Amino acid sequence: MGKTAEAISEGVSIASAAARMAVRNHILVETIAHDEPFDVAAFAPFAHDTLVALAAEQEEAADLAKRQRKKAWGKFTDPDGTHDYRDRDTRNLRRRHNQYRGVAKELRRIAEDPHAVRALVEQARDAAWGDVEANLQRRLLVEGMRPDLDPDYAKMRAARMQSLRLVDLPRLAAHRRRVPEPDPEAENAAAEPGA
């Protein structure tokens, strides 16, 4: 298990990464899907709530480790499975309990620190922008690829042509059917002087 302080530090690091990912996803949904402007203050409550929820998960894990330790106390038989703890496991279960409690305490401290929450939101925004940038780069690479620079151009041409025939052309035809054709007589009448 290692030292408790090291385990707590590692647990906080993992939980912070999970919080950053959740906030990043929230930023992407709100700014792209819902067309909301980015504002650190608007995302800070979500970041705070995410940290508090992760702290609550750690507290639940600590309570479970405590219950498991009490249940294991005084049992000296062979275990029946992975989570069937015995007396010899009580020391590790106590350590886990303390580690979970330590991670929860630190996450709650971070959640109540406005500067730390702001930093989390800004890191999540940078990660979200990194995702958008990577997607744009991939799209531009594909869209801007020239046949003479693509080593697989000839090999993939048949598949692209089939995709054009089976996907793109039917989609274009369906779109054309939905869009009404302009009436040339109405256009001519509108263009005549005095009409």
C-alpha positions in Angstrom: 0.0 0.0 0.0 2.9 2.4 0.7 2.8 5.4 3.0 -0.6 6.9 3.7 0.4 10.4 2.7 1.7 9.1 -0.7 -1.5 7.1 -1.2 -3.6 10.2 -0.4 -1.5 12.3 -2.8 -2.0 9.8 -5.5 -5.7 9.5 -4.8 -6.1 13.2 -5.0 -4.2 13.3 -8.2 -6.5 10.6 -9.8 -9.6 12.3 -8.5 -8.5 15.7 -9.8 -7.9 14.2 -13.2 -11.4 12.7 -13.1 -12.9 16.1 -12.0 -10.9 17.8 -14.8 -12.4 15.4 -17.4 -15.9 15.8 -16.1 -15.6 19.6 -16.2 -14.0 19.4 -19.7 -16.9 17.4 -21.0 -19.4 19.8 -19.4 -17.6 22.7 -21.1 -17.7 21.0 -24.5 -21.4 20.3 -24.1 -22.4 23.7 -23.0 -20.2 25.7 -25.4 -20.6 23.6 -28.5 -23.9 21.8 -28.2 -25.8 24.5 -26.3 -23.9 27.5 -27.9 -23.1 29.0 -24.5 -20.1 31.4 -24.1 -17.2 30.2 -21.9 -17.0 32.0 -18.6 -14.9 30.6 -15.7 -17.5 31.8 -13.2 -20.3 29.9 -15.0 -18.5 26.6 -14.8 -17.1 27.0 -11.2 -20.2 25.7 -9.5 -20.2 22.6 -11.6 -16.4 22.1 -10.8 -17.2 22.6 -7.1 -20.1 20.1 -7.1 -17.9 17.6 -9.0 -15.2 17.8 -6.4 -17.7 17.4 -3.6 -19.3 14.4 -5.3 -15.9 12.7 -5.6 -15.2 13.5 -2.0 -18.5 11.8 -1.0 -17.5 8.7 -3.0 -14.2 8.6 -1.1 -16.1 8.9 2.2 -18.4 6.0 1.2 -15.4 3.9 0.4 -13.9 4.8 3.8 -17.1 3.7 5.5 -17.1 0.5 3.6 -13.5 -0.3 4.5 -14.4 0.4 8.2 -17.4 -2.0 8.0 -15.2 -4.6 6.3 -12.6 -4.2 9.0 -15.1 -4.7 11.8 -16.5 -7.8 10.1 -13.0 -9.2 9.6 -12.0 -8.7 13.2 -11.4 -12.1 14.9 -11.9 -14.2 11.8 -9.0 -16.6 11.4 -10.4 -19.1 8.8 -9.5 -19.1 5.1 -11.3 -16.6 3.0 -14.0 -17.7 0.5 -13.2 -14.9 -2.0 -11.5 -11.7 -2.8 -13.5 -9.5 -0.5 -14.0 -12.0 2.3 -11.5 -10.4 4.7 -10.0 -12.0 7.8 -8.3 -10.7 10.9 -4.9 -10.5 9.1 -6.5 -7.9 6.7 -7.6 -5.5 9.4 -4.4 -3.5 9.3 -4.7 -2.9 5.5 -8.4 -2.1 5.8 -7.6 0.5 8.5 -4.9 2.0 6.2 -7.4 2.1 3.3 -10.0 3.8 5.6 -7.5 6.5 6.5 -6.4 7.0 2.9 -10.0 7.3 1.6 -10.8 9.8 4.4 -7.6 11.7 3.6 -8.5 12.0 -0.1 -12.0 13.1 0.7 -10.8 15.7 3.2 -8.3 17.1 0.6 -11.0 17.1 -2.2 -13.4 19.1 0.1 -10.6 21.5 0.9 -9.9 22.1 -2.9 -13.7 22.4 -3.6 -13.9 25.3 -1.0 -10.8 27.1 -2.4 -12.0 29.5 -5.2 -8.5 29.8 -6.7 -8.2 26.0 -6.9 -11.6 25.6 -8.5 -10.8 28.4 -11.0 -7.5 26.6 -11.8 -9.4 23.3 -12.3 -11.9 25.1 -14.7 -9.1 26.7 -16.7 -7.2 23.4 -17.0 -10.5 21.7 -18.1 -11.0 24.6 -20.7 -7.5 24.0 -22.0 -8.1 20.3 -22.3 -11.5 21.0 -24.1 -9.8 23.3 -26.5 -7.1 20.7 -27.1 -9.8 18.2 -28.1 -11.4 20.7 -30.4 -8.1 21.7 -31.9 -7.1 18.0 -32.5 -10.5 17.3 -34.2 -10.1 20.4 -36.4 -6.5 19.3 -37.3 -7.7 15.8 -38.3 -10.6 17.2 -40.3 -8.3 19.7 -42.1 -5.8 17.0 -42.8 -8.4 14.8 -44.4 -10.3 17.6 -46.2 -7.1 19.3 -47.4 -5.3 16.1 -48.5 -4.0 16.2 -52.1 -3.8 13.0 -54.1 -0.1 13.5 -54.8 0.6 13.7 -51.1 -1.5 10.7 -50.0 0.4 7.4 -50.3 -2.9 5.5 -50.1 -4.8 7.6 -52.6 -5.0 5.0 -55.4 -5.7 2.1 -52.9 -8.6 4.0 -51.2 -10.1 5.6 -54.3 -12.5 2.7 -55.0 -13.8 2.9 -51.4 -14.2 6.7 -51.7 -16.1 6.4 -55.0 -18.4 3.7 -53.5 -19.1 6.0 -50.6 -19.8 8.8 -53.0 -22.3 6.6 -54.9 -24.0 5.0 -51.9 -24.0 7.8 -49.3 -23.2 11.3 -50.7 -25.3 11.2 -53.9 -28.4 9.8 -52.3 -28.1 12.3 -49.5 -27.8 15.1 -52.1 -30.8 13.8 -54.0 -32.9 13.7 -50.8 -31.9 17.2 -50.0 -32.8 18.3 -53.5 -36.3 16.7 -53.1 -36.8 18.6 -49.9 -35.8 22.0 -51.3 -38.5 23.4 -53.7 -37.4 24.1 -57.2 -37.5 27.8 -58.2 -40.3 28.7 -60.5 -38.7 30.3 -63.6 -41.9 32.1 -64.7 -42.3 33.7 -61.3 -38.7 34.8 -61.4 -39.1 36.3 -64.9 -42.3 38.1 -63.9 -40.5 39.6 -60.9 -37.6 40.7 -63.1 -39.8 42.5 -65.7 -40.1 46.3 -65.2 -43.5 47.5 -64.0 -44.3 44.1 -62.5 
